Amino acid sequence: MHAGKAGFNAKGSTLKGHAGNGDRLRICLLTYRGNPTCGGQGVYIKRVSRALADLGHTVDVVSGPPYPNLDDDIALHKLPSLDLYNPNDLFRMPKLRELRSFINTLEWLSVCSGGFPEPFTFSLRALEFMRRHAKNYDVIHDNQCLAYGLLGIKSMLPTVATIHHPITVDRDVEIQAAPNLLRKIQRFRWYSFIGMQVRVTKRLTHIITVSEASKQDISAAFSVPSQRFRVAANGINTDIFHPLPQIRRPENRLIVTNSADTPLKGLRFLLLALAALRKTRDIKLTVIGQPKQNGVIERMVKDLEFGDCVTFTGRIDEKEFAGYYARSTIAVVPSLYEGFSLPAGEAMACGVPVVSTTGGALPEVVGDAGVLVPPGDEKALEIAIAGLLDNADRRFDLGKAGYERVIKNFTWHTCAMKIAEVYQEAIDAHR
């Protein structure tokens, strides 16, 4: 276990915490899973921890598996779980000694019945951790775990939570997309943790979210007054995502970055638009990621006979992203809903013109630096993509505008400054 400047070893020794000094805070970030490959939440933990440390704060991260890859000066405290969703050992049978733990038993039984227990069981482990180490922190920041253990932590220390977007949107879209009643029931059961998250959120007084759209939608979906929310927009790491002018941009090459089989991400609508575009031009699509074997997207690609024009990259190193964007004519964001959309911001930071839907916060991120179409409308996607492919001057203007928009509005430094202000509000209220 990596432990940065302040550590906790397997024998249970205490952290080398220090008293707060002026505006310098001792911050603990909680995340039930933190690897950047898990999606936006993992990226959030890595970048926010870095930006807060750069402001002079001391930052620890407490995480369940898969664990984040943090910078050396950020302490990581690993809270092992059964890790039953590990793709390398999916739904494994726990060893008998593992089930001697009450929390492990809860986790296993919930997974056996089709539930998703990670937020709840992580929160119980985090509560145990805080009972031993709460004295080492000034503030706790939960990353969308929103589980019952957080209420126990809240009684000890000032507690702030980030909610990226209302998970009720994911649930409703996936249930609607389920092919039969059994699958609908299974998805409803999997998302049963939402009831817990709503109840816990109602007890929180300081909530951070990443866009005005998310603020309004979470407030409505969770019945929480909007004045409890503070907006701190995500940043884009321009050390990784930036233009590569030495690479000449090709024609008729699209790129999309998303969870290929997640209905909320809308990839199937882009594939349908691609099928129409392919009738009149030699067009190719690169998908950053890999679809599930025999899943909806893989079957669509086969049925549409896209073997020669759609490429799935699989998992790539973040340092490779700029090269992929530089070799693309247009980046497409076909999501039905986004609480922020790192892929849109990352494409803009690389100077790539964007075609995006208006789902959720996407208009806030893209603004006038891209072409916006209604979500779930393959014909609108087709028309917008064709229009940009036929207008090189507009592509150049939008790429330039997108880059400038990111540099001006979406930095992790600004995000961390706003988050630190919420910490101080929570600390003052707790006193």
BADRENDO-215297 format. One record per residue (C-alpha): x, y, z; residue number from 1. Coordinates in steps of 0.5 Angstrom, whole numbers, m for minus. Each point is the difference from the previous one (the first is absolute). Layout:
X / Y / Z / k
X / Y / Z / NUM
...
% end
This chain:
X / Y / Z / k
0 / 0 / 0 / 1
3 / 7 / m2 / 2
0 / 5 / 6 / 3
3 / 6 / m3 / 4
2 / 5 / 5 / 5
m5 / m2 / 6 / 6
m1 / m7 / 0 / 7
m4 / m6 / 3 / 8
3 / m7 / 0 / 9
m3 / m7 / 1 / 10
2 / 0 / 7 / 11
m5 / 6 / 2 / 12
5 / 5 / 1 / 13
m3 / 7 / 1 / 14
1 / 5 / m6 / 15
5 / 6 / 1 / 16
m5 / 5 / 0 / 17
1 / 8 / 2 / 18
m5 / 5 / 3 / 19
m3 / 5 / m6 / 20
4 / 6 / m1 / 21
m4 / 6 / m2 / 22
m3 / m2 / m7 / 23
4 / m6 / m1 / 24
m5 / m6 / 1 / 25
1 / m7 / 2 / 26
m5 / m3 / m5 / 27
m2 / m8 / m1 / 28
m3 / m2 / m7 / 29
m5 / m6 / 0 / 30
m1 / m4 / m6 / 31
m3 / m7 / 0 / 32
4 / m1 / m7 / 33
5 / 5 / m2 / 34
4 / m3 / m6 / 35
m1 / 5 / m6 / 36
m2 / m6 / m5 / 37
m6 / 0 / 4 / 38
m2 / 6 / m3 / 39
m1 / 8 / 2 / 40
0 / m2 / 8 / 41
7 / m3 / m1 / 42
2 / 6 / m4 / 43
m3 / 5 / 5 / 44
4 / m3 / 6 / 45
7 / 0 / m3 / 46
m1 / 7 / m3 / 47
m4 / 3 / 6 / 48
5 / m3 / 5 / 49
6 / 3 / m4 / 50
m3 / 7 / m1 / 51
m2 / 0 / 8 / 52
8 / m2 / 1 / 53
2 / 6 / m4 / 54
m4 / 5 / 4 / 55
4 / m2 / 6 / 56
m5 / m5 / 3 / 57
2 / m7 / 3 / 58
m4 / m5 / m4 / 59
m1 / m7 / 2 / 60
m5 / m5 / m4 / 61
m4 / m6 / 2 / 62
m2 / m5 / m5 / 63
m3 / m6 / m1 / 64
3 / m5 / m6 / 65
1 / 2 / m6 / 66
5 / 5 / 3 / 67
2 / 6 / m3 / 68
7 / 2 / m3 / 69
2 / 6 / 4 / 70
6 / 5 / 1 / 71
5 / m2 / 5 / 72
m1 / 5 / 5 / 73
m8 / m2 / 0 / 74
m1 / m5 / 5 / 75
m4 / m6 / m2 / 76
m3 / m4 / 5 / 77
m3 / m7 / m3 / 78
m7 / m3 / 3 / 79
0 / m7 / m3 / 80
m6 / m3 / m2 / 81
m3 / m6 / m3 / 82
1 / 3 / m6 / 83
m5 / m4 / m4 / 84
m1 / 4 / m6 / 85
8 / m1 / m2 / 86
m1 / m1 / m7 / 87
6 / m5 / 1 / 88
m3 / m4 / 5 / 89
m8 / 2 / m1 / 90
m5 / m2 / 6 / 91
6 / m5 / 3 / 92
m2 / m5 / 5 / 93
3 / 3 / 7 / 94
4 / m4 / 4 / 95
m3 / m2 / 7 / 96
5 / 4 / 4 / 97
m3 / 6 / m4 / 98
m7 / m1 / 2 / 99
2 / 1 / 8 / 100
0 / 7 / m1 / 101
m8 / 3 / 0 / 102
1 / 5 / m5 / 103
3 / m5 / m5 / 104
m6 / m4 / 1 / 105
m4 / 5 / m1 / 106
3 / 2 / m6 / 107
0 / m7 / m3 / 108
m7 / m1 / 2 / 109
m2 / 6 / m4 / 110
4 / m2 / m6 / 111
m3 / m7 / 0 / 112
m7 / 4 / 0 / 113
1 / 4 / m6 / 114
2 / 7 / 4 / 115
6 / 4 / 0 / 116
2 / 1 / 7 / 117
7 / 3 / m1 / 118
m2 / 7 / 2 / 119
m4 / m2 / 7 / 120
6 / m5 / 2 / 121
5 / 5 / m2 / 122
m3 / 5 / 4 / 123
0 / m5 / 6 / 124
7 / m1 / m1 / 125
2 / 7 / 0 / 126
m4 / 1 / 6 / 127
4 / m5 / 4 / 128
7 / 4 / m3 / 129
m3 / 6 / 2 / 130
m1 / m2 / 7 / 131
7 / m1 / 1 / 132
3 / 6 / m4 / 133
m5 / 5 / 0 / 134
4 / 5 / 4 / 135
5 / 0 / m6 / 136
m5 / 4 / m4 / 137
m3 / 7 / 0 / 138
m5 / m2 / m6 / 139
m3 / m6 / m3 / 140
m2 / 0 / m8 / 141
m4 / m6 / m2 / 142
0 / m2 / m8 / 143
m7 / m2 / m1 / 144
0 / m6 / 5 / 145
m6 / 3 / 3 / 146
m1 / m6 / 5 / 147
m2 / 0 / 7 / 148
7 / m1 / 3 / 149
1 / 7 / m2 / 150
m5 / 3 / 5 / 151
4 / m3 / 5 / 152
6 / 3 / m3 / 153
m4 / 7 / 0 / 154
m1 / m1 / 7 / 155
7 / 1 / 2 / 156
3 / 5 / m5 / 157
m2 / 5 / m5 / 158
m3 / m4 / m7 / 159
m1 / 2 / m7 / 160
m2 / m4 / m6 / 161
1 / 0 / m7 / 162
m6 / m2 / m4 / 163
2 / 0 / m8 / 164
m7 / m1 / m2 / 165
m7 / m4 / 2 / 166
1 / m7 / m1 / 167
m7 / m1 / m1 / 168
1 / 2 / m7 / 169
4 / m6 / m1 / 170
m5 / m4 / 3 / 171
m6 / 2 / m4 / 172
4 / 0 / m6 / 173
3 / m7 / 1 / 174
m7 / m3 / 2 / 175
m3 / 3 / m6 / 176
5 / m3 / m5 / 177
0 / m7 / 4 / 178
m3 / m5 / m5 / 179
m5 / m4 / 4 / 180
m4 / 1 / 7 / 181
6 / m5 / 3 / 182
5 / 5 / m2 / 183
m4 / 6 / 2 / 184
m1 / m3 / 7 / 185
8 / m2 / 1 / 186
2 / 7 / m2 / 187
m5 / 3 / 5 / 188
3 / m5 / 5 / 189
7 / 2 / m1 / 190
m2 / 8 / 0 / 191
m3 / m1 / 7 / 192
5 / 3 / 4 / 193
m3 / 7 / m3 / 194
m5 / 0 / 5 / 195
6 / 0 / 6 / 196
4 / 5 / m4 / 197
m7 / 5 / 0 / 198
m1 / m1 / 7 / 199
8 / 1 / 2 / 200
0 / 7 / m5 / 201
m6 / 3 / 4 / 202
4 / 0 / 6 / 203
6 / 3 / m3 / 204
1 / 8 / 0 / 205
5 / 1 / m4 / 206
0 / m3 / m7 / 207
5 / 1 / m6 / 208
m2 / m1 / m7 / 209
3 / 1 / m7 / 210
m5 / 4 / m4 / 211
m6 / 4 / 1 / 212
m4 / m5 / m4 / 213
2 / m6 / 5 / 214
m2 / 5 / 6 / 215
m7 / 1 / m2 / 216
m1 / m7 / m3 / 217
3 / m3 / 7 / 218
m4 / 5 / 4 / 219
m7 / m2 / m3 / 220
2 / m8 / m1 / 221
2 / 0 / 8 / 222
m5 / 5 / 2 / 223
6 / 4 / 3 / 224
0 / 8 / 1 / 225
4 / 3 / m6 / 226
4 / 4 / 5 / 227
3 / m5 / 3 / 228
4 / m1 / m6 / 229
7 / 3 / m3 / 230
2 / 0 / m7 / 231
7 / m2 / m1 / 232
1 / m2 / m7 / 233
5 / m5 / m2 / 234
7 / 2 / m3 / 235
3 / m3 / m6 / 236
8 / m2 / 0 / 237
3 / 4 / m5 / 238
7 / m4 / 1 / 239
m4 / m6 / m3 / 240
m5 / 3 / m4 / 241
3 / 5 / m5 / 242
0 / 1 / m8 / 243
6 / m3 / m4 / 244
1 / 5 / m5 / 245
5 / m4 / m3 / 246
m5 / m6 / m2 / 247
m4 / 2 / m6 / 248
m8 / m1 / 1 / 249
m3 / m6 / m5 / 250
m6 / 1 / m3 / 251
m7 / m4 / 2 / 252
3 / m3 / 6 / 253
m4 / 0 / 6 / 254
2 / m1 / 8 / 255
m5 / m2 / 6 / 256
2 / m1 / 7 / 257
m5 / m4 / 4 / 258
m2 / m6 / 4 / 259
m2 / m4 / m6 / 260
m6 / m4 / 2 / 261
m3 / 5 / 5 / 262
m6 / 2 / m3 / 263
0 / 7 / 3 / 264
7 / 1 / m4 / 265
m5 / 0 / m6 / 266
6 / m4 / m5 / 267
m6 / m4 / m3 / 268
m3 / 7 / m3 / 269
7 / 2 / m3 / 270
1 / m7 / m3 / 271
m7 / 1 / m4 / 272
2 / 7 / m2 / 273
7 / m3 / m3 / 274
m4 / m5 / m4 / 275
m4 / 5 / m3 / 276
7 / 4 / m1 / 277
3 / m6 / m3 / 278
m4 / 0 / m6 / 279
3 / 6 / m3 / 280
7 / 1 / 3 / 281
6 / m4 / 2 / 282
m1 / 1 / 8 / 283
3 / m3 / 5 / 284
m1 / 0 / 8 / 285
5 / m1 / 6 / 286
m3 / m2 / 6 / 287
4 / 1 / 6 / 288
m1 / m7 / 4 / 289
m3 / m7 / m1 / 290
m7 / m2 / 0 / 291
m2 / m6 / 4 / 292
0 / m7 / m4 / 293
m6 / m2 / m3 / 294
m3 / 7 / 3 / 295
m5 / 5 / m4 / 296
5 / 4 / m3 / 297
5 / m6 / m2 / 298
m7 / m3 / m4 / 299
m2 / 7 / m3 / 300
7 / 0 / m3 / 301
0 / m7 / m3 / 302
m7 / 1 / m2 / 303
1 / 7 / m4 / 304
7 / m3 / m3 / 305
4 / 5 / 3 / 306
6 / m5 / 1 / 307
4 / 5 / m5 / 308
m2 / 7 / 3 / 309
0 / m1 / 7 / 310
6 / m1 / 5 / 311
0 / m1 / 7 / 312
6 / 2 / 4 / 313
m1 / m4 / 6 / 314
3 / 3 / 6 / 315
6 / 5 / m2 / 316
5 / 4 / 5 / 317
m3 / 7 / 1 / 318
7 / 3 / m4 / 319
m3 / m3 / m6 / 320
m6 / 4 / 0 / 321
2 / 6 / m3 / 322
3 / m4 / m6 / 323
m7 / m3 / m1 / 324
m3 / 7 / 0 / 325
5 / 3 / m5 / 326
m2 / m6 / m5 / 327
m7 / 2 / 0 / 328
m4 / 4 / m4 / 329
m6 / 1 / 5 / 330
m1 / m2 / 7 / 331
m7 / m3 / 1 / 332
m4 / 0 / 7 / 333
m6 / m3 / m1 / 334
m2 / m1 / 8 / 335
m8 / 0 / 2 / 336
3 / 4 / 6 / 337
6 / 2 / 3 / 338
1 / 4 / 7 / 339
6 / 3 / m3 / 340
4 / m4 / m6 / 341
7 / m1 / 1 / 342
1 / m3 / m7 / 343
m3 / 7 / m3 / 344
4 / 4 / 4 / 345
6 / m4 / m2 / 346
m1 / 0 / m8 / 347
m1 / 7 / 1 / 348
7 / 1 / 3 / 349
3 / m4 / m5 / 350
m3 / 5 / m5 / 351
m5 / m5 / m3 / 352
m7 / 3 / m3 / 353
m5 / m3 / 4 / 354
m7 / m3 / m2 / 355
m4 / m1 / 7 / 356
m7 / m1 / 2 / 357
m4 / 5 / 5 / 358
0 / m6 / 5 / 359
1 / 3 / 7 / 360
6 / 5 / 1 / 361
2 / m1 / m7 / 362
m2 / 7 / m2 / 363
4 / 3 / 6 / 364
6 / m4 / m2 / 365
0 / 1 / m7 / 366
m3 / 7 / m1 / 367
0 / 3 / m7 / 368
7 / m4 / m1 / 369
m4 / m6 / m3 / 370
m6 / m2 / m4 / 371
m6 / m2 / 5 / 372
m5 / m5 / m2 / 373
m6 / m3 / 4 / 374
2 / m7 / 4 / 375
m2 / m7 / m3 / 376
m1 / 3 / m7 / 377
4 / m3 / m5 / 378
m3 / 4 / m6 / 379
3 / 6 / 3 / 380
6 / m3 / 2 / 381
1 / m2 / m7 / 382
m2 / 7 / m3 / 383
5 / 4 / 5 / 384
6 / m5 / m2 / 385
m1 / 1 / m7 / 386
m1 / 7 / 0 / 387
7 / 1 / 4 / 388
4 / m5 / m4 / 389
m2 / 4 / m6 / 390
2 / 7 / 3 / 391
8 / 0 / 2 / 392
m1 / 7 / 2 / 393
m5 / m1 / 5 / 394
4 / m6 / 2 / 395
6 / 4 / 1 / 396
m4 / 6 / 4 / 397
m4 / m5 / 5 / 398
7 / m4 / 1 / 399
3 / 7 / 2 / 400
m6 / 3 / 4 / 401
0 / m7 / 4 / 402
7 / 0 / 2 / 403
m1 / 7 / 2 / 404
m6 / m1 / 4 / 405
3 / m6 / 4 / 406
6 / 5 / 2 / 407
m4 / 5 / 2 / 408
m5 / m4 / 4 / 409
2 / m7 / 2 / 410
6 / m1 / 4 / 411
1 / m4 / 6 / 412
3 / 6 / 4 / 413
m6 / 4 / m1 / 414
m4 / m7 / 2 / 415
4 / m1 / 6 / 416
m1 / 8 / 3 / 417
m7 / m1 / m1 / 418
0 / m7 / 4 / 419
5 / 3 / 6 / 420
m6 / 6 / 1 / 421
m5 / m5 / 1 / 422
5 / m4 / 5 / 423
0 / 7 / 4 / 424
m7 / 0 / 0 / 425
m1 / m7 / 2 / 426
5 / 1 / 6 / 427
m3 / 7 / 2 / 428
m7 / m3 / 0 / 429
3 / m6 / 4 / 430
3 / 4 / 6 / 431
% end
